[in-house]
């Protein structure tokens, strides 16, 4: 089984964060931070771990919905709904 490992920069981009945010989370005792793999001075994030972390940290209003998420649709005046 092949495990995709991402650098801090790649993981941050994947999560929509800045790399400095992940760096700070690793350095400080931030509860609920995504897990990482460290060997030597190299830091990597498992894509599977990141996906699990995202699922665990969804807001409750998305977790408890019984209907599938509806895609945004553009109205006649150009607004998204």
C-alpha positions in Angstrom: 0.0 0.0 0.0 1.5 3.3 -1.1 1.0 6.3 1.3 1.2 9.8 -0.2 3.3 12.1 1.9 3.1 15.8 1.6 5.6 18.5 2.6 4.4 21.3 5.0 3.9 23.6 2.0 1.9 21.0 0.1 -0.2 20.0 3.1 -0.9 23.7 3.9 -2.1 24.3 0.3 -4.2 21.1 0.4 -5.9 22.3 3.7 -6.2 25.9 2.6 -3.8 27.2 5.3 -0.5 29.0 5.3 2.6 26.9 6.0 3.4 29.0 9.0 0.1 27.9 10.6 1.1 24.3 10.4 4.6 25.2 11.7 3.1 27.0 14.7 0.6 24.2 15.4 3.6 21.7 15.5 5.7 23.9 17.8 2.9 24.9 20.2 0.5 22.6 22.1 -2.5 23.2 19.8 -5.3 20.8 20.4 -6.7 19.1 17.4 -3.8 19.7 15.1 -3.3 17.3 12.1 -0.8 14.5 12.7 2.6 14.6 11.1 5.5 12.3 10.5 9.0 13.5 11.5 12.3 11.8 10.5 15.4 13.8 11.1 14.6 17.4 10.2 12.1 16.4 7.6 8.4 16.8 8.3 5.7 15.1 6.2 1.9 14.8 6.4 0.1 11.7 5.2 -2.7 12.5 2.8 -4.8 9.8 4.5 -4.2 11.5 7.9 -5.1 14.9 6.5 -8.4 13.6 5.0 -9.3 11.9 8.3 -8.4 15.1 10.2 -10.6 17.1 7.8 -13.5 14.7 8.3 -13.1 14.8 12.1 -13.0 18.6 12.2 -16.0 19.3 10.0 -18.5 21.6 11.6 -21.4 19.9 13.3 -23.9 21.4 10.9 -22.2 19.5 8.1 -21.8 16.3 10.0 -25.4 16.0 11.1 -27.1 16.7 7.8 -29.1 13.9 6.3 -29.3 15.3 2.8 -26.4 15.3 0.3 -24.6 18.6 -0.1 -26.1 20.6 -2.9 -23.7 22.3 -5.3 -23.9 26.1 -5.4 -25.9 27.5 -8.3 -25.6 30.8 -9.9 -28.8 32.9 -10.0 -29.9 35.1 -12.9 -28.3 38.2 -11.2 -25.0 36.3 -10.8 -25.3 35.5 -7.1 -24.4 32.1 -5.8 -27.0 30.2 -3.8 
